[in-house]
């Protein structure tokens, strides 16, 4: 079955469950799914019910699509995402973004929980993504391209919208939320980086490293969807502090940052 047909199947199923027409998509990373609970007049659809959707096994991912109202906008939120390290193909990882586009979104907020590489950053900080480095040697567009859907070759000079970052920065200042800005490196996972790899990533120019976000942001760029990337820095990357890493810490720190995170997103939605 063609990609276009798979997208249509998923879109038609979702529209059979709701009459809402989403304008903004949100992808919620590890420990950040509670934002979806803020949506009003919402419809929740478990991923396994949606044709051609995958199901994440990662802790902190609820596997639910929530459509509803937030800050005066109609939003479609992924309460959990799919990861390359789980064995999903880049197409499976990014399939929900294709479906969101088919449903009519024009803007995407993509979030994650990740490790800080920049030693001036601290766990619990929120970072606006200015750019990314793809360290996986993979790409969601490898293979045949349907020219009726988007271009074969994609300009990626501005994957993450400067306009949306400016709005987010101004809102952060008004809420007294300190927002970092930096480059995000996409690592395959599921193993965390070694200390030597973290040093390499820092030399390459990244400020944070994580296991998601980049493929979804690339597909959004493919469609011309204006994208804002926000990282919750849950830990210092391996080797910066003399302590081991674990996923429980990621979930715990993300939960502590959720109040600032939710307030920031709700105010951004009101302005965009």
C-alpha positions in Angstrom: 0.0 0.0 0.0 1.3 3.5 -0.9 2.3 6.0 1.8 -0.5 8.3 0.6 -3.1 5.5 1.0 -1.8 4.7 4.5 -2.1 8.4 5.4 -5.6 8.6 4.1 -6.7 5.5 6.1 -5.4 7.0 9.3 -6.8 10.4 8.6 -10.3 9.0 7.8 -10.3 6.9 11.0 -9.4 9.9 13.1 -12.0 12.1 11.5 -14.6 9.4 12.2 -13.9 9.9 15.9 -14.0 13.7 16.1 -15.4 16.7 14.2 -12.5 18.9 15.3 -10.1 20.4 12.7 -6.7 20.7 14.3 -4.5 23.6 13.4 -1.4 22.9 15.6 0.3 19.6 16.3 2.2 18.8 19.5 4.6 15.9 20.0 5.1 15.2 23.7 8.4 13.6 24.8 9.2 11.4 27.8 7.5 12.6 31.0 5.8 15.5 29.3 2.6 13.9 28.3 0.6 15.6 31.0 0.1 18.6 28.8 -2.4 16.6 26.8 -4.5 16.3 29.9 -5.0 20.1 29.7 -7.0 19.9 26.5 -10.7 20.7 26.7 -13.6 19.1 24.8 -11.1 16.4 23.9 -11.2 13.1 22.1 -8.6 10.5 23.0 -7.7 7.8 20.5 -5.3 5.0 21.5 -2.5 4.5 18.9 -3.3 0.8 18.3 -6.8 1.7 17.0 -5.4 4.0 14.3 -4.6 2.3 11.0 -0.9 2.1 10.2 0.2 3.7 13.6 2.9 2.1 15.6 2.9 1.7 19.4 5.8 2.8 21.6 7.2 0.6 24.3 9.2 3.4 25.9 8.5 4.3 29.5 6.7 7.6 29.9 4.8 7.3 26.6 1.1 6.8 26.9 0.4 5.9 23.2 -2.6 8.2 22.8 -3.6 10.8 20.3 -5.6 13.6 22.0 -7.5 16.2 20.0 -9.1 19.2 21.7 -9.0 22.9 22.6 -6.1 24.6 24.4 -5.6 28.4 24.7 -8.2 29.0 22.0 -6.6 26.7 19.5 -7.6 23.3 18.2 -4.7 21.0 18.9 -3.7 17.5 18.1 -1.3 16.1 20.6 0.8 12.9 20.6 0.9 11.6 24.1 4.1 9.7 23.4 6.1 9.1 20.3 7.8 6.3 18.4 11.6 6.0 18.5 14.1 4.7 15.9 15.9 2.7 18.7 12.7 0.7 19.2 13.2 -0.8 15.8 10.8 1.4 13.9 11.8 2.6 10.5 12.2 6.4 10.0 8.9 6.3 8.1 7.1 4.6 11.0 8.6 7.2 13.4 7.4 10.1 11.4 4.1 8.7 10.1 2.0 10.7 12.6 3.4 14.0 11.2 2.3 12.9 7.7 -1.2 12.3 9.2 -1.2 15.6 11.1 -0.5 17.4 7.9 -3.3 15.6 6.1 -5.6 16.7 9.0 -4.7 20.3 8.4 -2.0 21.4 10.8 0.2 24.4 9.8 2.3 24.5 12.9 4.1 21.8 15.0 5.6 22.0 18.5 7.9 19.0 19.0 9.3 18.3 22.5 11.7 15.9 24.1 13.6 15.0 27.2 17.3 14.9 26.6 20.8 15.3 28.0 22.7 18.6 28.3 26.1 18.6 26.5 26.7 22.3 27.1 28.3 22.5 30.6 26.7 25.9 31.2 23.2 24.3 31.2 21.6 22.5 34.1 19.1 19.6 34.6 15.5 21.1 34.5 16.4 23.8 32.0 14.2 24.2 28.9 16.0 24.7 25.6 14.6 26.1 22.4 16.2 24.1 19.5 17.9 26.4 17.0 19.2 23.7 14.7 20.1 20.0 14.8 22.9 17.5 13.9 21.8 14.1 12.6 24.3 11.5 14.0 22.2 8.5 13.0 23.3 8.2 9.4 19.6 7.8 8.5 16.9 10.0 7.1 13.1 9.7 6.8 13.2 10.5 3.1 15.6 7.8 1.9 13.7 5.8 -0.8 11.1 6.7 -3.4 9.6 10.2 -3.2 6.1 11.0 -4.2 6.5 14.4 -5.9 2.7 15.2 -5.4 3.4 15.2 -1.6 6.6 17.2 -1.3 10.0 17.9 -2.9 12.7 15.3 -3.5 15.4 17.6 -2.1 14.5 19.6 1.0 15.9 22.9 2.1 16.8 22.6 5.8 18.3 26.1 6.4 15.6 26.8 8.9 14.0 23.7 10.2 13.1 25.4 13.5 11.2 28.6 13.0 13.0 31.8 14.1 9.6 33.5 14.4 8.3 31.0 16.8 11.5 31.0 18.8 11.2 34.8 19.2 7.6 34.4 20.4 8.6 31.7 22.9 11.5 33.8 24.2 9.3 36.8 24.8 6.8 34.6 26.6 9.5 32.9 28.6 10.7 36.3 29.8 7.2 37.4 30.7 6.7 34.2 32.8 10.1 34.4 34.3 11.0 31.1 32.7 14.7 30.9 31.7 14.9 29.5 28.2 18.2 28.2 26.9 18.8 28.1 23.1 21.0 25.6 21.4 21.7 22.8 18.9 20.2 19.4 19.4 22.1 16.2 18.3 20.1 13.1 17.3 21.6 9.9 18.7 20.2 6.5 17.8 20.1 5.1 21.3 19.0 3.1 23.2 22.4 3.1 24.9 23.4 6.5 26.2 26.5 8.1 24.8 30.0 7.3 26.2 32.0 10.1 27.7 34.2 10.2 24.6 31.1 10.5 22.4 29.8 13.3 24.4 33.1 15.2 24.0 32.8 14.6 20.2 29.3 15.9 20.2 30.4 19.0 22.0 33.2 19.6 19.6 30.7 19.2 16.7 28.7 22.1 18.1 25.7 20.5 19.9 24.4 21.7 23.2 22.1 18.8 23.9 21.8 15.2 22.8 18.7 12.9 22.6 17.1 10.0 20.7 14.2 11.7 18.9 12.8 14.9 17.4 14.9 15.3 14.3 13.0 12.9 11.9 9.7 14.5 12.9 11.0 18.0 12.4 12.4 17.0 9.0 9.0 15.8 7.8 7.4 18.9 9.1 9.9 20.9 7.1 9.1 18.8 4.0 5.5 20.0 4.2 6.4 23.6 5.1 4.9 23.2 8.6 6.3 25.9 10.9 8.1 24.1 13.7 9.1 25.0 17.3 11.4 22.5 19.1 11.7 22.5 22.9 14.0 20.2 24.9 13.6 19.5 28.6 17.2 19.0 29.8 16.8 16.2 32.3 20.4 15.3 33.0 24.0 16.2 32.2 25.3 13.9 29.4 27.6 11.1 30.3 31.0 12.0 31.6 30.2 15.6 32.6 29.3 14.5 36.1 30.8 11.4 37.8 27.5 9.5 38.0 25.7 6.9 35.8 22.6 7.7 33.8 19.2 6.0 34.0 15.8 6.6 32.4 14.0 6.9 35.8 16.0 10.1 36.3 14.9 11.4 32.9 11.2 10.9 33.8 11.6 12.4 37.3 13.3 15.6 36.2 10.8 16.0 33.3 8.0 15.7 35.8 9.5 18.4 38.0 9.8 20.7 35.0 6.2 20.1 33.8 4.6 23.2 35.5 6.9 25.6 33.7 6.6 23.5 30.5 2.8 23.5 30.5 2.6 27.2 31.3 5.1 28.0 28.5 3.2 25.9 25.8 -0.2 27.2 26.8 1.0 30.8 26.4 2.8 30.1 23.2 -0.4 28.6 21.7 -2.4 31.7 22.6 0.1 33.8 20.6 0.7 31.8 17.4 
